[in-house]
Amino acid sequence: MYRAAASPLRLGLRRLSSSSSSSASPAASATRRLLAPSCRRRLPAAAAPAPSRLFGSAAATAGRECCSGAAVAERTASRGLATMAGGNNRFGHVLTSLPKPGGGEYGKYYSLPALNDPRIDRLPYSIRYLLESAIRNCDGFQITEKDVENIIDWENTAPKLVEIPFKPARVLLQDFTGVPAIVDLASMRDAMARLGNDPGKIDPLIPVDLVIDHSVQADVVRSENALQANMQLEFNRNKERFAFLRWGSTAFNNMLIVPPGSGIVHQVNLEYLGRVVFNTDGILYPDSVLGTDSHTTMIDGMGVAGWGVGGIEAEATMLGQPMSMVLPSVVGFKLSGKLRDGVTATDLVLTVTQILRKHGVVGKFVEFYGEGMSELAVANRATIANMSPEYGATMGFFPVDHVTLEYLKLTGRSDEKVEMVEAYLRANKMFVDYNETQTERVYSSYLELDLADVEPCVSGPKRPHDRVALKDMKADWHSCLSHKVGFKGFGVPKEQQDKVVKFSFHGQPAEIRHGSVVIAAITSCTNTSNPSVMLGAGLVAKKACELGLEVNPWIKTSLAPGSGAVTKYLQKSGLQIYLDQLGFNLVGYGCTTCIGNSGELDEDVAKAITDNDIIAAAVLSGNRNFEGRIHALVRANYLASPPLVVAYALAGTVDIDFESEPIGKGKDGKDVYFKDIWPSNEEIAEVEQSSVLPDMFRSTYEAITQGNPMWNQLSVPNANRFPWDPNSTYIHEPPFFKDITPTPPGPRSVENAYCLLKFGDSITTDHISPAGSIPKDSPAGKYLLERGVQPKDFNSYGSRRGNDEVMARGTFANIRIVNRLLNGEVGPKTIHIPTGEKLFVFDAAMRYKADGHQTIVLAGEEYGSGSSRDWAAKGPMLQGVKAVIAKSFERIHRSNLVGMGVLPLCFKPGEDADSLGLTGHERYTIRLPSDVREIQPGQDVTVTTDTGKSFTCKLRIDTLVELAYFDHGGILHYVLRNLVKQQP
């Protein structure tokens, strides 16, 4: 059982007052005084504004790096940093030497104990990471002594929405988000030149790691040649994108590109890139990372503070801008006991996700502790941390302990490195030793889970937090078939639920019905980074093969691990051959099915589904299962552990009770049950002990530093500024900075706007900006056809994020999106209100723009949940959307909207569009003061309509820094103007 305990802090966060600036916190007032000069727009030309605390002078940068040879191997020693205040540091007096046991020193560090403040001992470990960064970077300019005090006084300041700046040690990208980020940086260089300034100022000041993992698709499966065939197809499709990325690695400092075919970004981060502790020029400090993928949180399982941000926030961070954030509440989650036999880390994370989703952790840190930690391997912790976005937390943090140190050794980190990590973290009170008496830490609220209470489960069919106990799966499936269309319903009439469709599969008789599995994918960093579940899948395959079970040939099976180390231990254990025998051949090292790169279904299968309206199923070891994400034709998608993926593939359906129904018949003609093929924890541990070795990780990552022939042969221009090709359909100069002015435009009111779309709850970034395939009859498809691109070469929306023309057309283009203006019709269209015509959303948006009309979007709860996808904010902005009014927003998406100059507003509690009688056919006006100094974060804003209705919303610009971004028209515009002011 889990329990929620009362909090010693107030659970409710006080909204900043809109009526009196005196009611704001002292920190906010101090920030406003510092911010105001940079927000004044009508200063005489000679009166340059005082330098803002938000953007300091650049630190020196080191030489360039790309992923070739020894350059990568030496990445931690040579890359320049802008992560210390240097000679201006206000806490230089706490700089302390860390001695080595045998003499000499590891280096110096900013010591938390040297502050001699008893409040620090009570701080959650996750908050100590924020504190250390603030002390190390405190220059009285970007980061002030007041910021440090606010963090130390977390118990009192956290409930008050106090704003703090944070500087991470590095930034992490994957290629879907990395390409548009580098496109923006290249475009900003051009803008600097147009403003008569130095384009070279646009350069990362902290290490940037980019792993190319989102482009490979599971096109070829069930073949020994699948890996090479899919990689060749990946390069054929993405050669232009990859060449652009390779140009970026040479044109920008501090940028490391890990080439295609190396692994999944978060697993590579866990096994290779994660430093845990940096040692740069003799200064020691903890690793921390902001990533443009929401599952960056996976690194929290190794005691590295990391979380996902929008691409535009990450770009600003690269350029030296501290991230502005509200000092978070921290939920303490105590773990006790140990997992029962047969229960996997996947079962645990799906259980934790449901608990935390129910508790409410959006915008908060979750910190795990308790005696159960000693029973939880880092791979299991990383699985839990990975799914922080699914339970809504900013971080799911596991402080470093002895288990972490053992993992570092297992993954090939040197003994000297591990000794330094332990010595530093112990000295700075950032290490947990469960053999010692623990100082009681204070949390904002408390939860507890006995690991022994976790049971096997899956999640689905449409959301990752809809957990279903395995024993209840059959009953839940029939309930979903019957219920009306929704997150847990498909609305299939009773008389049609048992229909069987017979078809010919490559000349063989085949059949499918509702619930038939057509995709079974062992995929995603969430699980493929965990040897216990991967070897568990291999053991299930071995037992099944020995009993004579087979997987139906029309099921698309695939294995896409997150690093080559997985292949090495599956081969050493002798289990890969059994996975191959069942069709789980290696298809690539990348995200594949988890992000929608599942490839096409066989034509025979696709026709049987579409002609008969079959609710087909996918079972995958991923982290997201939103409808339309995995495959357009597969409406039921279940998240499961890798061993369960194999089991469901063998069963061929999700409509099965594993406790009472056989999976199939063995070669002796007898029924084979789930219990006959399921391995014990002891069996898995025995194979893991003998098969997972440090040399596997060392050799894997030594190999990727050499790149591969296809990557190494890419030709790239030797230029500081990118030579844009106007005919390219992959890389296009975006319009964001083309007309930038030296002074900010100021806040903009919304006048007589039409409603472009009206949504219900849980509209995800996949709905707003899909990453999957591009239909040929869609606006994006027509755009590509007009430019001579054939449908077979369309690739995916995700792969074309470097081209704003494609992405603007792909906004709100998800084929499963439900727009309430269409009265129940599903699809990427809307009603053009003035004419009543039904149009593709892009076509309607362009007609509004051409006629000079602004637009807004109405939405329900959790608007923008899912991936941290900056195009989900860029696309609406390019379509002319000026504001989104929702019941609630996902954290990253809300900040992305602000970062693109789109106004986020929240209905008051208990209200929404329906309760207010809003049909979406009204015209909306939202008036704001023209002077940003007259606006308060979180203030009330009145919305009026042309029908006479008016209502009050909360302005979801949450900090004064975000107000500055809005004043400038977006975060990158703000950064660009500040860089122009900066002296050479």
Rosetta blueprint (number, residue, H / E / L):
1 M L
2 Y E
3 R E
4 A E
5 A E
6 A L
7 S L
8 P L
9 L L
10 R L
11 L L
12 G L
13 L L
14 R L
15 R L
16 L L
17 S L
18 S L
19 S L
20 S L
21 S H
22 S H
23 S H
24 A L
25 S L
26 P H
27 A H
28 A H
29 S H
30 A H
31 T H
32 R H
33 R H
34 L H
35 L H
36 A H
37 P H
38 S H
39 C H
40 R L
41 R L
42 R L
43 L L
44 P L
45 A L
46 A L
47 A L
48 A L
49 P L
50 A L
51 P L
52 S L
53 R L
54 L L
55 F L
56 G L
57 S L
58 A L
59 A L
60 A L
61 T L
62 A L
63 G L
64 R L
65 E L
66 C L
67 C L
68 S L
69 G L
70 A H
71 A H
72 V H
73 A H
74 E L
75 R H
76 T H
77 A H
78 S H
79 R L
80 G L
81 L L
82 A L
83 T L
84 M L
85 A L
86 G H
87 G H
88 N H
89 N L
90 R L
91 F L
92 G H
93 H H
94 V H
95 L E
96 T E
97 S E
98 L E
99 P E
100 K L
101 P L
102 G L
103 G L
104 G L
105 E E
106 Y E
107 G E
108 K E
109 Y E
110 Y E
111 S L
112 L L
113 P H
114 A H
115 L H
116 N L
117 D L
118 P L
119 R H
120 I H
121 D H
122 R H
123 L L
124 P L
125 Y H
126 S H
127 I H
128 R H
129 Y H
130 L H
131 L H
132 E H
133 S H
134 A H
135 I H
136 R H
137 N L
138 C L
139 D L
140 G L
141 F L
142 Q L
143 I L
144 T L
145 E H
146 K H
147 D H
148 V H
149 E H
150 N H
151 I H
152 I H
153 D L
154 W H
155 E H
156 N H
157 T H
158 A H
159 P H
160 K H
161 L L
162 V L
163 E E
164 I E
165 P E
166 F E
167 K L
168 P L
169 A L
170 R E
171 V E
172 L E
173 L E
174 Q E
175 D H
176 F H
177 T H
178 G H
179 V H
180 P H
181 A H
182 I H
183 V H
184 D H
185 L H
186 A H
187 S H
188 M H
189 R H
190 D H
191 A H
192 M H
193 A H
194 R H
195 L L
196 G L
197 N L
198 D L
199 P H
200 G H
201 K H
202 I L
203 D L
204 P L
205 L L
206 I L
207 P L
208 V E
209 D E
210 L E
211 V E
212 I L
213 D L
214 H L
215 S L
216 V L
217 Q L
218 A L
219 D L
220 V L
221 V L
222 R L
223 S L
224 E L
225 N L
226 A H
227 L H
228 Q H
229 A H
230 N H
231 M H
232 Q H
233 L H
234 E H
235 F H
236 N H
237 R H
238 N H
239 K H
240 E H
241 R H
242 F H
243 A H
244 F H
245 L H
246 R H
247 W H
248 G H
249 S H
250 T H
251 A H
252 F L
253 N L
254 N L
255 M E
256 L E
257 I E
258 V E
259 P L
260 P L
261 G L
262 S L
263 G E
264 I L
265 V H
266 H H
267 Q H
268 V H
269 N H
270 L H
271 E H
272 Y H
273 L H
274 G L
275 R L
276 V L
277 V E
278 F E
279 N E
280 T E
281 D L
282 G L
283 I E
284 L E
285 Y E
286 P E
287 D L
288 S E
289 V E
290 L E
291 G E
292 T L
293 D L
294 S H
295 H H
296 T H
297 T H
298 M H
299 I H
300 D H
301 G H
302 M H
303 G L
304 V L
305 A E
306 G E
307 W E
308 G E
309 V L
310 G L
311 G H
312 I H
313 E H
314 A H
315 E H
316 A H
317 T H
318 M H
319 L L
320 G L
321 Q L
322 P L
323 M E
324 S E
325 M E
326 V E
327 L L
328 P L
329 S L
330 V E
331 V E
332 G E
333 F E
334 K E
335 L E
336 S E
337 G L
338 K L
339 L L
340 R L
341 D L
342 G L
343 V L
344 T L
345 A H
346 T H
347 D H
348 L H
349 V H
350 L H
351 T H
352 V H
353 T H
354 Q H
355 I H
356 L H
357 R H
358 K H
359 H H
360 G L
361 V L
362 V L
363 G L
364 K L
365 F E
366 V E
367 E E
368 F E
369 Y E
370 G L
371 E H
372 G H
373 M H
374 S H
375 E H
376 L L
377 A L
378 V H
379 A H
380 N H
381 R H
382 A H
383 T H
384 I H
385 A H
386 N H
387 M L
388 S H
389 P H
390 E H
391 Y H
392 G L
393 A L
394 T L
395 M E
396 G E
397 F E
398 F L
399 P L
400 V E
401 D L
402 H H
403 V H
404 T H
405 L H
406 E H
407 Y H
408 L H
409 K H
410 L H
411 T L
412 G L
413 R L
414 S L
415 D H
416 E H
417 K H
418 V H
419 E H
420 M H
421 V H
422 E H
423 A H
424 Y H
425 L H
426 R H
427 A H
428 N L
429 K L
430 M L
431 F E
432 V L
433 D L
434 Y L
435 N L
436 E L
437 T L
438 Q L
439 T L
440 E L
441 R L
442 V L
443 Y L
444 S L
445 S E
446 Y E
447 L E
448 E E
449 L E
450 D E
451 L H
452 A H
453 D H
454 V L
455 E L
456 P L
457 C E
458 V E
459 S E
460 G L
461 P L
462 K L
463 R L
464 P L
465 H L
466 D L
467 R E
468 V E
469 A E
470 L H
471 K H
472 D H
473 M H
474 K H
475 A H
476 D H
477 W H
478 H H
479 S H
480 C H
481 L H
482 S H
483 H L
484 K L
485 V L
486 G E
487 F L
488 K L
489 G E
490 F L
491 G L
492 V L
493 P L
494 K H
495 E H
496 Q H
497 Q L
498 D L
499 K L
500 V E
501 V E
502 K E
503 F E
504 S E
505 F E
506 H L
507 G L
508 Q E
509 P E
510 A E
511 E E
512 I E
513 R E
514 H L
515 G L
516 S E
517 V E
518 V E
519 I E
520 A E
521 A E
522 I E
523 T L
524 S L
525 C H
526 T H
527 N H
528 T H
529 S L
530 N L
531 P H
532 S H
533 V H
534 M H
535 L H
536 G H
537 A H
538 G H
539 L H
540 V H
541 A H
542 K H
543 K H
544 A H
545 C H
546 E H
547 L H
548 G L
549 L L
550 E L
551 V L
552 N L
553 P L
554 W L
555 I L
556 K E
557 T E
558 S E
559 L E
560 A L
561 P L
562 G L
563 S E
564 G H
565 A H
566 V H
567 T H
568 K H
569 Y H
570 L H
571 Q H
572 K H
573 S L
574 G L
575 L L
576 Q H
577 I H
578 Y H
579 L H
580 D H
581 Q H
582 L L
583 G L
584 F L
585 N L
586 L E
587 V L
588 G L
589 Y L
590 G L
591 C L
592 T H
593 T H
594 C H
595 I H
596 G L
597 N L
598 S L
599 G L
600 E L
601 L L
602 D L
603 E H
604 D H
605 V H
606 A H
607 K H
608 A H
609 I H
610 T H
611 D H
612 N H
613 D L
614 I L
615 I L
616 A L
617 A E
618 A E
619 V E
620 L E
621 S L
622 G L
623 N L
624 R L
625 N L
626 F L
627 E L
628 G L
629 R L
630 I L
631 H L
632 A L
633 L L
634 V L
635 R L
636 A E
637 N E
638 Y E
639 L E
640 A L
641 S L
642 P H
643 P H
644 L H
645 V H
646 V H
647 A H
648 Y H
649 A H
650 L H
651 A H
652 G L
653 T E
654 V L
655 D L
656 I L
657 D L
658 F L
659 E L
660 S L
661 E L
662 P L
663 I L
664 G E
665 K E
666 G L
667 K L
668 D L
669 G L
670 K L
671 D E
672 V E
673 Y L
674 F H
675 K H
676 D H
677 I H
678 W L
679 P L
680 S L
681 N H
682 E H
683 E H
684 I H
685 A H
686 E H
687 V H
688 E H
689 Q H
690 S H
691 S H
692 V L
693 L L
694 P H
695 D H
696 M H
697 F H
698 R H
699 S H
700 T H
701 Y H
702 E H
703 A H
704 I H
705 T L
706 Q L
707 G L
708 N L
709 P H
710 M H
711 W H
712 N H
713 Q L
714 L L
715 S L
716 V L
717 P L
718 N L
719 A L
720 N L
721 R L
722 F L
723 P L
724 W L
725 D L
726 P L
727 N L
728 S L
729 T L
730 Y L
731 I L
732 H L
733 E L
734 P L
735 P L
736 F L
737 F L
738 K L
739 D L
740 I L
741 T L
742 P L
743 T L
744 P L
745 P L
746 G L
747 P L
748 R L
749 S L
750 V E
751 E E
752 N E
753 A E
754 Y E
755 C E
756 L E
757 L E
758 K E
759 F L
760 G L
761 D L
762 S L
763 I L
764 T E
765 T H
766 D H
767 H H
768 I H
769 S L
770 P L
771 A L
772 G L
773 S E
774 I L
775 P L
776 K L
777 D L
778 S L
779 P H
780 A H
781 G H
782 K H
783 Y H
784 L H
785 L H
786 E H
787 R L
788 G L
789 V L
790 Q L
791 P H
792 K H
793 D H
794 F L
795 N L
796 S E
797 Y L
798 G H
799 S H
800 R H
801 R L
802 G L
803 N L
804 D H
805 E H
806 V H
807 M H
808 A H
809 R H
810 G L
811 T L
812 F L
813 A L
814 N L
815 I L
816 R L
817 I L
818 V E
819 N L
820 R H
821 L H
822 L H
823 N L
824 G L
825 E L
826 V E
827 G L
828 P L
829 K E
830 T E
831 I E
832 H E
833 I L
834 P L
835 T L
836 G L
837 E E
838 K E
839 L E
840 F E
841 V H
842 F H
843 D H
844 A H
845 A H
846 M H
847 R H
848 Y H
849 K H
850 A H
851 D L
852 G L
853 H L
854 Q L
855 T E
856 I E
857 V E
858 L E
859 A L
860 G L
861 E L
862 E L
863 Y E
864 G L
865 S E
866 G L
867 S L
868 S L
869 R L
870 D L
871 W H
872 A H
873 A H
874 K H
875 G H
876 P H
877 M H
878 L H
879 Q L
880 G L
881 V E
882 K E
883 A E
884 V E
885 I E
886 A E
887 K L
888 S L
889 F E
890 E L
891 R H
892 I H
893 H H
894 R H
895 S H
896 N H
897 L H
898 V H
899 G H
900 M L
901 G L
902 V L
903 L E
904 P E
905 L E
906 C E
907 F E
908 K L
909 P L
910 G L
911 E L
912 D L
913 A L
914 D L
915 S L
916 L L
917 G L
918 L L
919 T L
920 G L
921 H L
922 E L
923 R E
924 Y E
925 T E
926 I E
927 R L
928 L L
929 P L
930 S L
931 D L
932 V H
933 R H
934 E H
935 I L
936 Q L
937 P L
938 G L
939 Q L
940 D E
941 V E
942 T E
943 V E
944 T E
945 T E
946 D L
947 T L
948 G L
949 K L
950 S E
951 F E
952 T E
953 C E
954 K E
955 L E
956 R L
957 I L
958 D L
959 T L
960 L H
961 V H
962 E H
963 L H
964 A H
965 Y H
966 F H
967 D H
968 H H
969 G L
970 G L
971 I H
972 L H
973 H H
974 Y H
975 V H
976 L H
977 R H
978 N H
979 L H
980 V H
981 K H
982 Q L
983 Q L
984 P L
